[in-house]
Each structure stands twice: as structure tokens, then as C-alpha cells.
């Protein structure tokens, strides 16, 4: 390869250093693949756990399952990892497995175009141009904030920020704070800020079902066994993993979900004695139709005199207040958005162009789909980890991420050991798979639960959640089947060299 491309002509380019990106890099290193880089737009690893630094940020899946199977952590302080612990864990994975030297920090991927002639992805980053045989998007779906376009918001004279971009320089003490949104982040930070603000107005469109969080410290005999007996932690992980699969069956039946719902109903009744407030906080949809949430402090924080749950919609924002649809004006010093992320309109789609200049944003404009949540027809050698229909409502995302990492890793091994230039998933294979996913989704709680959620797209179709067992997904991704793809031979070396030299000479982009 031309000397001007040294270090920039890659076998694999990975985007993102959250769980998926780091895990993909570990897989490549395990397979003795070293000609790759991991692009990271930030200054540190951690993905969504790095970005979400709001007070009270923590995981709601058991720590020993919300971690890599190949990197167990005996030092979790409790059943659920805090944000600080998870960032520390990911930093440890990057360091312990030798990934750090391959990371290019402050390299935001601005665009990626497939070049059929050289069978490479031409990648523009904020620090220069690269090319790669394989492009892996590990950007996840909880990376770009969703901020509602409220009338008059630009006129507001106070402070505004999204929970994922917490403004730690702003002192909330003694302020009148409006929290808009009641998702997973809000139920964690609301109890943390409520004691210090003068007034907390929680603007609730749809109340969530919130259950008791069985968080216990890892100490005593359990802590000893976790630290000293690896088999004990592995057994607990396996028990939790397979135990959660039962929820897939429960999500198929309204009767069984009513039993799951009763846990949240009992929690609400125990924590909120005021009947009028309890009625505001009680959802009308079936538990599981939206993401199930867990907190031991959320409801209690809303019962305090300085808290108000506002169910009337926002009519407009004024310089120092919010006007609700009922005409009431609420004095406001700061607005915090707990409104989630762009899940059904993923930002990665805006930056990727496949074969014949096909824009992924256009392909996904009507409906997001991918084969095994990974491959998209017309986008050769491009894979998404935690792509469409890979989110979970019942278990740990690391199970899905690891399965896809192994799947893509198997492809990279085949690519570097066989005469393969590019693979492009067959449209009929992708279509059949996604039709099967929708068949599995029928009759699940998302269809009979009577709610709207980020699980569903604008057409009411589930393009987000894997609707069946995780073991089934792991089985489907256990090996990379070339029969599912259009396999193309590699570009002759002399053609590749001539094209690259010509491109470098003409543009200087890759030099």
C-alpha cells in the first residue's frame, strides 16, 4: 500500500467506545487482528455511560449480567452498577485487553462512503481521512439526545439542558426547576435534585410503571464468594440470564403481565398515600408495554410539599415561565429534559452512504431494519452492533452485543483468510428475517399493552426490541453464513494500488 496511507488503510474501522465498540476491539485482538482503529468523538471511553453523568445515574440490570462474559468483575459494590463503576469497568476493559492504543480519541466520524472499485469504506473524520475494508458502527441508540421542540423555548432566559448533557456548573440549589419527561433517566435524577431545589415541577405526559429495586450491597458471604470464587459469580450470572428469559413468555400473555404489574401497583400504593397523586402516577397501559423501571426513591420524592406532578401539556415557554394547556403559568428558573434519545431515527444513518451513493437515512426513512440487527442490503462490509430490533425489554444488552461481536468477528476472520473482497446481505434473506421478527412480535405486550413508546416507530411497528428469547438470537448469530450474502472476489492488487495512488495524488485526502 502507498506510504501515504500508512496507518490509514485499515482492515476494520470501529465507531464508538461503549460496550459494543470495546468488545469488538477485544474480539479482533483475540483473533490476532491488529490493523484496525476505534474512532471515538469524545476524550475518553465509556459511550453512554461516559456521557450520562446526571445525579443518581445507575444501571437497572444486575451488574454481573450487565458486563462481558469474558471480563467478569468481582468488585461490584452492589447488585446494580453505578455510573462511576460502569465507566471504571469499561476503562479497565480497554486497558486490560490492550485496546487503548488502537483508539483515536476526538475523531468524530463525519461521513463514510462505500467505494465499489477499491472495496473500501472511505471515512472522513474530524481529524482526517481513512479507508477500511470493514466498517462497524458501535454507536448504539442511546447516544444522541431527543429534545422536544417546545413553542417559545428559544425565548427562555433561564438554563436548559438534557439529562445526558448535565450542566454540573449550574447550581440547582434554591431554584424552581421544571423536569420534562418521566423516563428511565428522570426517575433516577429527580430524587437526587428534589431535596435541594426550591420547587420541582415534573411535567408528565405518560406515567411509567415503577417497581421496587432490589439493590443490596455485595458484602458478607455473598461478597466473599463473589471476590474469591469465580464459579460462584458465573453461576449467579447464568441463573439471572436464564431466569430473565421467563419474561419473554410473560410478555406474550396479558394475564401473566398483570402479575408482573402487581409488583409495581403494590410499590405505588405503599409509597404514595395521597389518592389524587397516586391516580396521577398510575399508568393506564399494561406493564411492559413501555420499559419497566425500578426505583426505591422516585415516588417518595414526589410526595414532598415542594414537588408537583403536572399532567397538563406545555402550551408555550416564556422567558421566565412555562404555560400549560390549562392556562396556568409556572415560574421556572431551569428546564431539564428527561426526554430520552433518538432511537427510531438513529444518527448513524445520516453519515453512511452505501453502494451507488445510497444514503442509509433514506433507506431507513420509512422503516429501520437490518439482517440480524447487523447487515443492510446495499451496504457491503458494513455492520451495526445493537442495530434495529436488538434492544431488550427483559434482559441485558450485553448479551445481544456479545452475540453480534462474535458474528462480525467470524466475518473478519473469513475476510482475511479467504479470497473475499466484499459481502452484501441478500435482500430476500434480510426481508425474510425481518418478517420473522415481526411474526415473533405479534401478540406481545407492545401490541396488546395499549401504549406508545420508543419501542415503536411512527407507523406503530416494533423496529427496536428483539421480541423473543436471547438464546435464539445467540443461536442465529453463532456463525457468519456466507450463503446469506452476495460474495464478491477481491479487487486485483494492481487495480487497487493504481486507484489509491491516483486518488491520493488528486485529492491528498488520504495522505
C-alpha positions in Angstrom: 0.0 0.0 0.0 1.2 3.6 -0.7 3.3 5.1 2.0 0.9 8.0 2.2 -1.7 5.6 3.5 0.4 4.1 6.3 -1.9 3.7 9.4 -4.9 4.9 7.4 -5.7 1.9 5.2 -7.4 -0.4 7.7 -8.9 -3.8 7.7 -11.6 -2.7 10.2 -12.8 0.7 11.4 -15.0 0.7 14.6 -17.0 3.7 15.6 -17.6 4.2 19.3 -16.0 3.1 22.6 -19.0 2.0 24.6 -19.6 -1.7 25.4 -20.0 -2.7 21.8 -17.0 -0.8 20.4 -14.6 -2.0 23.0 -16.0 -5.6 22.8 -15.5 -5.6 19.1 -11.9 -4.5 19.5 -11.2 -7.2 22.1 -12.6 -9.8 19.7 -10.3 -8.6 16.9 -7.2 -8.6 19.2 -8.2 -12.1 20.3 -8.2 -13.2 16.7 -4.7 -11.6 16.2 -6.2 -8.8 14.0 -4.2 -5.6 14.6 -4.9 -3.4 11.5 -7.9 -1.6 12.9 -8.8 1.5 14.8 -11.6 2.6 17.1 -12.9 6.1 16.4 -14.2 8.0 19.4 -15.6 11.5 19.2 -15.0 12.1 22.9 -11.9 12.3 25.0 -12.5 9.1 27.0 -14.1 5.7 26.6 -17.5 4.8 28.0 -20.1 5.6 25.5 -23.5 6.4 27.0 -22.1 5.8 30.5 -19.5 8.4 30.0 -22.0 10.9 28.6 -24.7 10.4 31.2 -23.3 11.9 34.3 -26.5 13.1 35.9 -27.0 12.7 39.6 -28.1 9.1 40.5 -27.2 7.6 37.2 -27.0 3.8 37.5 -27.9 0.6 35.8 -31.2 -1.2 36.3 -29.9 -4.7 35.2 -27.9 -6.9 37.6 -24.2 -5.9 37.3 -22.9 -9.5 36.9 -25.1 -9.8 33.8 -24.6 -6.2 32.6 -20.9 -6.9 31.9 -18.9 -9.0 29.4 -18.9 -12.8 29.9 -15.1 -12.7 29.2 -14.5 -9.9 31.7 -16.3 -10.6 34.9 -15.9 -8.0 37.6 -15.8 -9.3 41.3 -15.7 -5.7 42.6 -19.3 -4.5 42.0 -20.3 -2.8 45.2 -23.9 -3.9 44.9 -26.4 -5.7 42.7 -26.6 -2.8 40.3 -23.6 -0.8 39.0 -23.4 2.9 39.4 -22.4 5.1 36.5 -18.9 5.6 38.1 -18.5 1.9 38.4 -19.5 1.2 34.8 -17.2 3.8 33.4 -14.3 2.4 35.5 -15.2 -1.1 34.3 -15.1 0.0 30.6 -11.8 1.8 31.2 -10.5 -1.4 32.7 -11.6 -3.4 29.7 -9.8 -1.0 27.3 -6.7 -1.1 29.4 -6.6 -4.8 30.4 -7.3 -6.2 27.0 -4.8 -3.8 25.2 -7.5 -1.8 23.3 -6.4 1.7 24.3 -3.5 2.0 21.7 -6.0 1.4 18.9 -8.4 4.2 20.0 -8.4 7.5 18.1 -9.9 10.0 20.6 -11.6 13.2 19.3 -12.0 11.5 15.9 -15.7 12.1 15.1 -16.8 10.2 12.1 -18.5 12.8 9.8 -19.2 10.6 6.8 -18.5 7.1 5.4 -18.9 6.3 1.6 -18.5 2.8 0.1 -16.2 2.7 -2.9 -17.0 -0.3 -5.1 -13.8 -0.1 -7.2 -11.4 -0.5 -4.3 -13.9 -2.3 -2.0 -13.2 0.1 0.8 -15.1 2.4 3.1 -13.8 6.0 2.6 -14.2 7.6 6.0 -14.0 11.3 6.9 -13.3 12.1 10.5 -12.8 15.4 12.3 -9.1 14.6 12.3 -8.6 13.4 8.7 -9.4 10.7 6.2 -9.1 6.9 6.5 -10.3 3.9 4.5 -11.3 0.5 5.7 -12.3 -2.9 4.3 -14.9 -3.3 7.1 -16.9 -0.6 8.9 -18.5 -1.4 12.2 -20.9 1.1 13.8 -21.0 0.6 17.6 -22.6 4.0 18.2 -25.6 2.5 20.0 -29.0 4.0 20.2 -28.7 6.0 23.4 -26.1 8.4 22.1 -28.0 11.5 20.7 -30.4 13.3 22.9 -34.0 13.9 21.9 -35.1 17.4 22.9 -38.7 18.4 22.1 -39.4 21.5 20.0 -41.4 23.4 22.6 -43.0 26.7 21.4 -41.1 29.6 22.7 -38.2 27.6 24.1 -35.7 29.9 22.4 -37.0 32.8 24.4 -36.4 31.2 27.8 -33.9 33.2 29.8 -33.0 30.5 32.3 -30.9 27.4 32.0 -31.8 24.4 29.9 -30.1 21.1 29.4 -30.8 17.4 28.6 -30.1 14.8 31.3 -27.4 13.2 29.1 -25.6 16.6 28.9 -25.9 17.5 32.5 -24.7 21.0 33.4 -22.7 20.5 36.5 -21.7 24.1 36.7 -25.3 25.3 37.3 -26.3 25.3 40.9 -29.8 24.0 41.3 -29.9 24.9 45.0 -33.0 27.1 45.7 -34.1 27.2 42.1 -37.6 26.5 40.6 -36.9 23.6 38.3 -39.0 22.1 35.6 -38.3 18.5 34.6 -39.9 17.5 31.3 -40.2 13.7 30.8 -40.6 10.7 33.1 -38.3 8.1 31.5 -35.5 6.0 33.0 -33.1 8.9 33.5 -35.7 11.1 35.1 -36.7 8.6 37.8 -33.1 8.5 38.8 -32.1 12.1 38.9 -35.5 13.5 40.2 -35.0 12.1 43.7 -31.4 13.4 43.8 -32.2 17.0 43.0 -35.6 17.3 44.7 -34.1 17.9 48.2 -32.0 20.9 47.0 -34.4 22.8 44.7 -37.0 25.3 45.9 -39.7 23.8 43.7 -39.7 20.8 41.4 -42.4 20.7 38.7 -42.4 17.3 37.0 -44.2 17.5 33.6 -45.6 14.1 32.9 -47.2 13.1 29.7 -47.4 9.4 30.4 -46.6 7.9 33.9 -44.2 4.9 33.9 -44.7 1.7 35.9 -42.0 1.8 38.6 -41.2 -1.3 40.7 -39.1 -1.7 43.8 -35.4 -2.0 43.0 -33.9 -5.0 45.0 -30.4 -3.4 45.4 -28.2 -5.0 48.0 -24.6 -4.4 48.9 -22.1 -7.1 47.9 -20.8 -7.9 51.4 -20.8 -10.7 53.9 -20.8 -14.3 52.5 -22.1 -13.1 49.1 -19.3 -10.5 48.8 -16.7 -13.0 49.8 -17.8 -15.6 47.4 -18.1 -13.1 44.5 -14.5 -11.9 45.1 -12.9 -15.3 45.8 -14.8 -17.9 43.9 -15.2 -17.1 40.2 -17.5 -20.1 39.6 -20.0 -18.5 42.1 -20.2 -15.3 40.1 -20.5 -17.2 36.9 -23.4 -19.3 38.4 -25.2 -16.2 39.5 -24.8 -14.7 36.1 -26.2 -17.8 34.4 -29.1 -18.0 36.8 -30.0 -14.4 36.2 -29.6 -14.7 32.4 -31.8 -17.8 32.1 -34.3 -16.6 34.7 -35.0 -13.4 32.7 -35.9 -15.5 29.7 -39.1 -16.4 31.5 -40.2 -12.8 31.0 -40.5 -13.4 27.2 -43.2 -15.9 27.9 -44.9 -13.5 30.4 -44.8 -10.7 27.8 -46.9 -12.9 25.5 -49.9 -13.0 27.8 -51.9 -10.2 29.4 -52.7 -12.4 32.4 -49.0 -13.1 33.3 -48.1 -9.4 32.7 -50.9 -8.5 35.2 -49.0 -10.5 37.8 -45.8 -8.6 36.9 -47.7 -5.3 37.0 -49.0 -6.0 40.5 -45.5 -5.6 41.9 -45.5 -2.0 40.6 -49.0 -1.4 41.8 -48.1 -2.6 45.3 -45.0 -0.4 45.2 -47.0 2.7 44.2 -49.6 2.1 46.8 -47.0 1.7 49.5 -45.0 4.8 48.6 -47.9 7.2 47.7 -50.6 7.6 50.3 -52.4 10.5 48.7 -55.1 9.1 46.4 -55.2 12.0 43.9 -51.4 11.9 43.4 -51.4 8.2 43.2 -54.0 8.4 40.5 -51.8 10.8 38.5 -48.9 8.4 38.8 -50.8 5.2 37.9 -50.4 4.2 34.2 -53.3 3.1 32.2 -51.3 0.7 30.0 -50.1 -2.8 30.7 -46.8 -3.1 32.4 -44.0 -4.0 30.0 -45.6 -2.1 27.1 -43.1 0.6 27.9 -39.8 0.0 29.5 -40.2 -1.3 33.1 -38.4 0.9 35.6 -37.1 0.4 39.1 -36.6 2.9 41.9 -36.9 3.0 45.7 -36.9 6.8 45.9 -38.8 8.2 42.9 -42.3 8.0 44.3 -41.3 9.3 47.7 -39.6 12.3 46.2 -42.9 13.3 44.5 -44.9 13.2 47.7 -42.9 16.2 49.3 -44.6 19.6 49.5 -42.1 21.2 47.1 -42.9 18.7 44.3 -45.7 19.0 41.8 -46.7 16.5 39.1 -48.1 18.4 36.2 -50.1 16.4 33.7 -51.3 19.3 31.5 -49.2 19.6 28.4 -46.9 22.5 27.7 -48.6 25.3 25.6 -45.5 27.5 25.4 -42.3 28.6 27.1 -41.8 32.2 28.1 -38.7 34.0 29.3 -39.2 33.1 33.0 -42.1 30.6 33.0 -43.9 27.7 31.4 -47.6 28.0 30.3 -49.5 24.7 30.4 -52.5 23.9 28.2 -54.9 24.6 31.1 -53.6 28.2 31.1 -51.6 28.1 34.3 -48.3 29.9 34.4 -45.5 28.1 36.3 -42.5 30.3 37.3 -39.3 28.5 36.2 -35.6 29.1 36.6 -34.3 26.0 34.8 -35.6 23.3 32.5 -34.1 19.8 32.5 -35.2 17.4 29.7 -35.5 13.8 30.6 -36.9 13.0 27.2 -34.7 10.2 26.1 -32.9 9.6 22.8 -33.3 9.4 19.0 -33.9 5.6 19.0 -36.1 5.2 15.9 -34.2 7.8 13.9 -30.6 6.8 14.6 -27.9 9.5 13.9 -25.6 7.0 12.3 -27.9 6.8 9.3 -27.1 10.4 8.4 -23.4 9.6 8.0 -23.3 6.5 5.9 -23.6 6.1 2.1 -23.6 2.6 0.6 -23.5 1.2 -2.9 -24.4 3.6 -5.7 -24.5 6.5 -3.3 -27.4 5.1 -1.4 -27.9 7.1 1.8 -28.7 5.0 4.9 -31.0 7.8 6.1 -33.1 7.3 3.0 -33.2 3.5 3.3 -34.3 3.8 6.9 -36.7 6.8 6.4 -39.8 4.5 6.1 -38.7 1.7 8.4 -35.5 0.7 10.1 -34.4 -2.9 9.6 -31.3 -5.0 9.3 -30.4 -8.6 9.0 -29.7 -9.9 12.5 -29.7 -6.3 13.6 -26.3 -6.1 11.8 -26.3 -6.0 8.0 -28.2 -3.9 5.5 -28.7 -4.7 1.7 -26.7 -2.3 -0.4 -24.1 -1.5 2.3 -21.3 -4.0 1.7 -18.9 -4.9 4.6 -20.9 -2.6 7.0 -22.3 -3.9 10.2 -24.2 -2.3 13.1 -23.9 -3.6 16.6 -27.2 -3.1 18.6 -28.9 -2.1 15.4 -32.7 -2.4 14.7 -34.6 -5.0 16.7 -31.8 -5.7 19.2 -32.9 -3.7 22.2 -34.3 -5.8 25.1 -37.2 -5.3 27.4 -36.3 -8.2 29.7 -32.6 -8.8 29.9 -29.1 -7.3 29.4 -28.0 -5.6 26.3 -24.5 -7.1 26.7 -25.9 -10.5 25.7 -27.0 -9.1 22.3 -23.8 -7.0 21.9 -21.6 -10.0 22.5 -23.5 -12.2 20.1 -23.1 -9.6 17.3 -19.5 -9.1 18.1 -18.8 -12.8 17.7 -20.8 -12.7 14.4 -18.8 -9.8 12.9 -15.6 -11.3 14.2 -16.3 -14.5 12.4 -16.8 -12.5 9.2 -13.5 -10.6 9.6 -11.7 -14.0 10.1 -13.2 -15.2 6.8 -12.4 -12.0 5.0 -8.7 -12.1 5.9 -8.3 -15.8 5.3 -10.3 -16.4 2.1 -10.4 -14.6 -1.3 -13.3 -12.3 -0.4 -13.4 -8.7 -1.3 -16.9 -7.8 -0.1 -20.2 -9.3 1.1 -23.6 -7.7 0.7 -26.5 -9.4 2.5 -29.1 -10.7 0.1 -32.3 -8.6 0.1 -34.5 -11.6 0.2 -32.6 -13.0 3.2 -32.9 -9.8 5.1 -36.6 -9.4 4.2 -37.4 -13.0 5.4 -35.6 -12.4 8.6 -37.4 -9.2 9.4 -40.7 -10.7 8.5 -40.0 -13.4 11.0 -39.1 -10.8 13.7 -42.4 -9.2 13.2 -44.2 -12.5 13.5 -42.4 -13.1 16.8 -43.5 -9.6 17.9 -47.2 -10.3 17.3 -49.2 -10.9 20.4 -46.6 -9.4 22.7 -47.3 -6.8 25.3 -46.3 -4.0 22.8 -49.3 -4.8 20.7 -51.9 -5.5 23.5 -50.5 -3.2 26.1 -52.2 0.0 24.9 -49.3 2.4 24.9 -47.0 4.4 22.7 -43.3 4.0 23.4 -39.8 4.4 21.8 -40.1 0.7 21.1 -42.4 1.6 18.1 -41.7 3.7 15.1 -44.0 6.4 13.6 -46.1 3.6 12.0 -46.6 1.8 15.2 -44.2 -1.0 14.2 -41.7 -2.5 16.6 -38.3 -1.8 14.9 -36.4 -1.5 18.2 -36.9 -4.5 20.5 -35.9 -8.1 20.0 -39.3 -9.7 20.7 -38.2 -13.2 21.6 -35.5 -15.1 23.6 -31.9 -14.0 23.7 -30.8 -17.6 23.3 -32.5 -17.6 19.9 -30.6 -14.5 18.8 -27.3 -16.0 20.0 -28.0 -19.2 18.0 -28.8 -17.2 14.8 -25.5 -15.2 15.2 -23.3 -18.1 16.3 -21.6 -18.2 12.9 -21.3 -16.0 9.8 -23.0 -17.8 7.0 -21.7 -16.7 3.6 -24.7 -18.3 1.9 -26.8 -15.4 3.3 -24.6 -12.9 1.4 -23.6 -11.9 -2.2 -19.9 -12.7 -2.0 -17.6 -10.7 -4.3 -14.0 -11.5 -5.1 -11.3 -9.0 -4.1 -10.2 -6.2 -6.3 -6.9 -7.1 -8.1 -4.0 -5.6 -6.2 -2.7 -3.7 -9.2 -6.1 -2.1 -9.8 -6.4 -1.2 -6.1 -2.9 0.3 -6.0 -3.4 2.4 -9.1 -6.7 3.7 -7.9 -5.4 4.6 -4.5 -2.3 6.4 -5.8 -4.4 8.3 -8.3 -6.9 9.3 -5.6 -4.1 10.4 -3.2 -2.4 12.4 -5.9 -5.6 14.1 -7.0 -7.0 14.9 -3.6 -4.4 14.4 -0.9 -7.2 13.2 1.3 -5.6 10.0 2.4 -2.1 11.3 2.8 
